[in-house]
């Protein structure tokens, strides 16, 4: 069983295993998450994104986000309930929320810096707008009306250009303390019965129980019939449905034995795994015939990529087995602007990647190059042309541009210090273990003591 193998691996820290992405994702099928139908204001719609599932969108189909207030190392950032803190005037100084960094330092490229409201356009409401379901109206500091959902003001993002993109934030991150106060896409509740929830993971929208533990299906079950009985049911605990439970959407109830009812999802009986030791685990899926449950899968990584088993979990790697990293950055302004896109000031990345030296940064953290004929096939994994001299998007046909792989419209990198498949010496490079400004390994699976 792989869980025991992981304990030995974590102790030895020497073994790496290569798996082709196609094999790692072979069980995936095309599904779209069902969602609860809720009242919406005029002009608001639901769009199903490839990674975040169903989200609210404006009339153009652009994803809507909220900016929940959260505690930083010093002070708070984000929107309080029923109020917008995202203003029209650009912030020019650091806020000192990430001690020991002092407040009052000049932010870079002030001549190009946009205001929060220009970066995150508010979803304005008519002057006479009335609450609709969980939608309410807040009054901005300039007197304009703005829609709010669940008491949080709602915005679009200039990082999203077409319907179905959600490049500006994810519900899969957990902010606070060491991380920027990030925006989150907002959408209708998933259509799941009480006792279940859905969370965003790199693999897709995973179903958990109300204690945040994974649920599983079994290949040997038949449609709406469980074949896991006796000793099997001691290890794989049936998800018992209460007597009052009713079918809803893709969820139904079967009677596995007289008086004992069990939930099914898409006609497959649902179980928890008695040996799971952490929330959102994928440990049960190591057992032959058992699978985590997803309402929908995220698009697969490029076929040339591999998955490497490392001392800290399964990470994505290039065709040669070199660990792939993503760069993340949030500035220390009151607005907590992202600074990890090609449109951002590149001074942040070059400071971490090369100590301020551009050539050193390119050699230490080279881009993950894409084949010349590679093209974007979905909104999550894409290719872009980058001018390596500036870190910005290259103009069409620009000489010297490099064709690189990108995730959520951000370039990917490898690390020169990684010498063999499974190495991840560059992981957590940067400020606050790379969470504020730095590089993180691209985990496909991370549950060596830290959860799935």
Secondary structure, 3 states (H helix, E strand, C coil): CHHHHHHHHHHHCCCCEEEEHHHHCCCCCCCCCCECCCCCCCCCEEEEECCCEEEEECCCCCECEECECEEECCCEECECCCCCCCCCCCCCECCCCCCCCCCCCECCCCCCCCCHHHHCCECECCCCCCCECCEEEEECCCCCEEEEECCEECECCCCCCCCCCCCCCCCCCCCCECCCCCCEECCCCECCCCCEEEEECCCEEEEEECCCCECEEECCCECCECCCCCCHHHHEEECECCCCCCCECCEEEEEEECCEEEEEECCEECEEECCCCCCCCCHHHHCCCEEECEEEECCCCCCCCEEEEECCEEEEECCCCCECEEEEEECCCCCCCECCCCCCCCHHHHHHHHCCCHHHHHHHCCECECCCCCCCCCCCEEEEEEECCCCEECCCCCCCEEEEEEECCEEEECCCCCCCCCCCCCCCEEECCCCCEEEEECEEECCCCCCC
